[in-house]
Amino acid sequence: MSSLPEKNTLTGAEIVASIRWNEAGLVPAVVQDVSSGEVLMVAYMNEESLQRSLESGQTWFWSRSRGELWHKGGTSGNTQAIASIHYDCDSDTLLVKVVPEGPACHTGENSCFYREIPLDKPAVVPGKSQTVSESSDRFAVLGELERVIAEREAERPEGAYTTYLFDKGVDKILKKVGEEASETIIAAKNKDNAELRLEVSDLIYHLLVLLQERKLPLDEILAELSARHERPRRD
């Protein structure tokens, strides 16, 4: 089949017909969280699963092991609402940007790509003294906490404090952020580092809950801090 035009003027049906399916009638689909940019999983689509994805607004794939269509989250509830679908320059790979409802991986991890291969010479992040791996390891707990909070919001397990906060809504979350900020100030004024450590931890947790409620990824906060650090200083 012919490649798609450089600037798309085709209808959805024409695009589906123009995809360069492999010999098994499949095309790889890279699934990405539209908010955080995290790659969640890679699966395969055939023409029917792509059509169902377009029609339903949720991801459908073709299982090569079972030889059947599968609706992501149809059993677990961890569905993926489609924000957009892109195709590459060769028309043989799809990029599906989604709003996930719960973890993408069957292990319970947010992304299927949760295991890292150690590098002898990892790249250095521009403007930072730490390598990518060192930086990731140091702040891994924040990423894990962000993942758990997102999971709690999606699944709302009964009895969980995070569930309670999301059920009560943004006003309750904001109240807790204010309370923890005040307690942090008091601990600092009292010069009690043991208490300060606890209060700052509580504050960070509630801030992450607030960011999740507002659907503002922690990555965007880190990017803003990085951008500020790289700006020329006036002092």
N, C-alpha and C positions, 0 to 999 in steps of 0.2 A: 504494500500500500504506500501511497505517496506521503511525504512529510507534510505537516501542517504549515500554513503560511506564516511568515515572520510576525505579522500583525494579524491577530485572529479576527476574522469577519464571518466565521462559520457559526451555525447554530449548534446547540448541544448535541443533537443527534448526528450532525455531520462530523463533529469532533470525535465522537465515539467511534464512528465508522472509519475515521482517518488514523486512529491510534495504531501504532506498529506493534501488534500483539506478537508474542513469541510463538514458537512452533506448537506450544500447548494451548495457544489462545489466551495467554495471560500477560499481564503487565505488572511490574513491581510498583507498589504504592508506599511511599514514605509518609508516615503520619506524624504531624508536628503540632504541638500545643500552640495555638494562635497567640496566646497571651505571653507565655514565657519564651517561646522559640525552641523549647526542648523537643528533641526527636523522641517520640514515644514508642514507635514500633515500625516494622516494615512487614508488609503482607502482600498478597497478590490479588488482583482483580481480574475477572474476565468481563466480557461485554455485558452480561446480565447483571453481575454484581455492581458494575459501574452505573448501569441504568437504574438499579434499585437505590443506589446511593444518591443519585441525582434526584430521583422522585421522592424519596423519603426524607432527605436532609440528614441522614445518619449513615455511618460507614457500614458497608456490606463488602465481604471479601469472598474469595474462593479458597477453600481448604484443600491443599494438594494432598495432604495425608488422608483425609476422609473422603475426598472427591465430591464435595458438596458446597453449596453456598452457606455462608454463616454471617449472621447479623452481630456485629461487635456489641457485646453487652446484652444480647437478647436473653441470656440466662443469668448472668451475674448482675445485670443492671448498670454495668460500667459502660454506658453508651458513649458515642462520640458524635456530637452535633457538628455538622460540616459548616465551616465559615467560608472556605474557598477551596477550589481544586485547580492546580496548575499542572502543566505538562512541560517537559524539557524540550530542548532544541531539536532532539532526534525523535520526539513524539513516542519514546519507548519507556518512559518512567513518569509516574504521577507524584505530585506533592500535594497531600491532603492536609489542610490546616483545619484544626478542630477545636471545639470547646469540650474537653473531656468531663464526663460525669464519673469520677472515680479513677482508680489506677488503670493503666493500659495493660500491664503485664499480669499474666496468670499467677505469678508468684506473690502479687500484692504490691510490687514495686510500682512507682509512678510511671517509670519508663522501662522498657525491655533492655535498655542499654545502661544497666546499673553497675556492671562489672568493668573495671578498667585494666588495661594492659600497662604495666610499668615501662617507662621509657628511660633509656640510658641518658639521653640528652633532650629532655622536654623543652618546648619552645618557651621563651621568656615573654611574658605579657608586656607590651610596650608601656613605659612609664611606671613599671613596677619592678621591684628588686626580686620578688619571688617568682618561681617558675609556676606554670599552670598547675602541675601536680601538687606542688607545695601549697599554693593558694587554695586549691580545691580541698585538700586534706584538712587544712587549718580551719576552714569554715564549713566543713561537711555537715556539722550538726545543724547549722542554720537551714541548709537545703533539705535535710531530712525532716526537720521540724516543719518547714513550709509544706513538704509533701504530706505529712501526717495531718496537718491542719486542713489541707485541701480535701483529703480523704474523709475526714470527720464531717466536713461540710456536705460532701456528696452523699455519704452513707447515713449520717445522723444516728450513730449507735446510742441506744438508750442508756442513760446514766452517765455519759461522758460530759465532762465540764465544757469541752469545746462545743459539743452539741447544744448545751444549754445556752452558751453565748450566741450562737447562730440563730437559735430559736427565738431568743429575746430581741435580736436585731441590732442595728448599728448604734442606737442610743445607749443600749446596755454596754456594748463594746467600748464606745467612747468614754462612758463613765468609768469603766475599769482602767482604761489607759490613763485617764486623769488621776485616778486614785493611786495607781502604781507610780506615776511620775512624781506625785506629792510625797509618797513614801520613800522614793529614791532620794529626793532632796533632803528629807529629814535624816535618812541614814548617813548621807554625805556630811550634813551639818554636825551630826553627832560623832563624826570621825570613826565610824564603826564599819570597817571594811568587810567584816563577815556579814553584817546585815545588808551592806550596800551590794555585795555580790548577789544576795538573794533577791533584793528588790529590783536590781537591773535585769536579772534573769526573768522575773515576772513581767517587767515592762516590755522587754523584747518579745516575749511570748504574745502578750496582748497586742503589740504593734503588728506582729505577723498575722494575728487573727483579723485585725482591722484591714490590713493589706489584702487578705484573701476575700473579705467581705466586699471590698471595693474592686476586686479583680485587678489589683496592681501588683505585678510580679516583683519579687525581691530583686531580680536581675536588673530591673529598671532603676531601682534605688541605688544599687551598686554602680550601674553605669553612670548615673548622675554624679555620684561621689567621685568616680574616676575622672569624669569630664572636668569637675571642679578642680581636682588635684592637678590636672594637666594644664589648666589655664595659667597664663603668666601672673605672677604675684605682684602686688602693688607696694608691698612693704620692703 
